């Protein structure tokens, strides 16, 4: 069938070939969403007794580790609850999503942290998508104003960190915070947010990527000239290596930028990144990457479920922007990742794993931090991928 279907899902528009999706994967995705709703309902009950805190991971003994709202992962738990409320239509989960979102609301005024996009858009962005209110809209716009203060026109980028040895550090993770700016322009009519996001994406594309489309983790700039002065890593194996989650942020970020701008240059760049990932000889057959593609002890290196989940969600979206074999290639990759992440190897049992959904993620290997543990953002992008796949299946069947 050559007819192209165009439809809207969540925050992006899909254009897909109407070839059938896997009913096996659909059933597994539905079962996994049902499990995730049960698991996160248990987590929500635990968190109600921990005011102003959000789940982060677990320690070696299995004890829950939490964070305050100012930690970069704080928005993922409420965001996952919003997705699960959408899937289950369960009012209790919706109430939990509202309560947990309120715990991060004060971050809308923070100007010393580039991760406010993660904090606010994953939480209130999903809340607004499902239940649009002026309150949610204003929180997103206020956050965009705060994030915009970190943009230096001379550099043409949003500054990531205010610490460390670098003059003006920008990390590839920052691509994920641009979605908030794009939508703030839609909500407010203020084009400055959109322009900042496009400028950041363009200059990152020029300076962050190697000839094979792999990405540096960090590029530091001279703040007076905007010229790169250092390229390296903080969380990867080496300055020249390909840190897996960084590649996932890049894939997701440029796919999203194409959605928001319809600029073909962003789509072409996302396709180059996707090809780097799927053609990489060090990508495992189950498509859950090692924590770094250049880790010295492959095949015994730790896997990173969080990177796999981010890639999976991005591959589903990217499959909707191309045709034929290319579209099918990305969707089949996502299906394989869903099957792997939904297996007992990665998916926890009910009430175990600190009530997180996925096992086996890596936070920062060089710092021996969050090693082979559940991580709240792994859960978020996994559930997002499941939701995207379910909606994709529903539309193809119509």
Secondary structure, DSSP 8 states (H G I E B T S, - for coil): ---EEEEEETTEEEEEE-----HHHHHHHHHHHHHHHHHHHHHHHHHTTSTT-EEEEE-TTS-EEEE-TTSTTHHHHHHHHHHHHHHH--HHHHHHHHHHHHTTGGGGG--S-TTHIIIIIIIIIHHHHHS--HHHHHHHHHHHHHHHTTEETTTTEE---SSSS-SSEEEGGGGGGHHHHHHHHHHH--HHHHHHHHHHHHHHHHHSB-TTS-B-SEEEE-TTT--EEEEE-SSSSSTTS-BHHHHHHHHHHHHHHHHHH--HHHHHHHHHHHHHHHT-TTS-TTS--BSBTT-TTTTSS-B-HHHHHHHHHHHHHHHTSS-HHHHHHHHHHHHHHHHHHTSTTTB--TT-GGG-SB--EEEEGGGTEEEEE--HHHHHHHHHHHHHHHHHHHHHH-
